[in-house]
């Protein structure tokens, strides 16, 4: 990919170029959602949220039970 903008030259391969059809712009799904789906981000979110809930439960038992 050749471009004048060095930041765009280092984009991940998941990001496809935007296609222009006159006034309409056809933007690929990954670009439109501003991120990629893989990389296990959802698992980090679920595990960390569960850990916080467990931690608050333990703290509740220690201080209020």
C-alpha positions in Angstrom: 0.0 0.0 0.0 1.5 3.3 -1.0 0.3 6.5 0.5 1.5 9.9 1.4 0.3 9.5 5.0 2.8 7.4 7.0 0.2 6.6 9.6 -2.0 4.8 7.0 0.9 2.8 5.7 1.3 0.9 9.0 -2.4 -0.1 9.2 -3.2 -3.8 10.0 -4.1 -6.0 7.0 -7.7 -6.3 8.3 -8.4 -2.7 7.2 -9.4 -2.5 3.6 -9.3 0.7 1.5 -12.4 2.8 1.3 -14.1 2.7 -2.1 -15.7 5.8 -3.5 -18.6 5.6 -5.9 -19.4 9.2 -6.9 -20.8 10.8 -3.8 -21.3 7.5 -2.0 -18.6 6.0 0.1 -18.5 2.2 0.5 -16.6 1.6 3.8 -15.6 -1.9 4.7 -17.2 -3.3 7.9 -13.9 -3.4 9.9 -13.2 0.2 9.1 -16.8 1.3 10.0 -16.7 -0.4 13.4 -13.3 1.2 14.1 -11.7 -2.0 15.1 -11.2 -5.7 14.5 -13.3 -8.4 16.1 -10.6 -10.9 17.0 -7.7 -10.5 19.4 -9.8 -11.9 22.3 -10.9 -8.5 23.6 -14.3 -9.8 24.6 -12.7 -12.5 26.8 -10.5 -10.0 28.6 -13.7 -7.9 29.2 -15.7 -10.8 30.6 -12.9 -12.2 32.8 -12.0 -8.8 34.2 -15.6 -8.0 34.9 -16.1 -11.3 36.6 -13.0 -10.8 38.7 -14.2 -7.5 39.9 -17.6 -9.0 40.9 -15.9 -11.8 42.8 -13.5 -9.3 44.5 -16.4 -7.0 45.5 -18.2 -10.1 46.9 -15.2 -11.1 49.0 -14.8 -7.5 50.3 -18.5 -7.4 51.2 -18.2 -10.7 53.1 -15.1 -9.4 54.9 -16.5 -6.0 56.0 -20.2 -6.5 56.3 -20.9 -10.2 57.1 
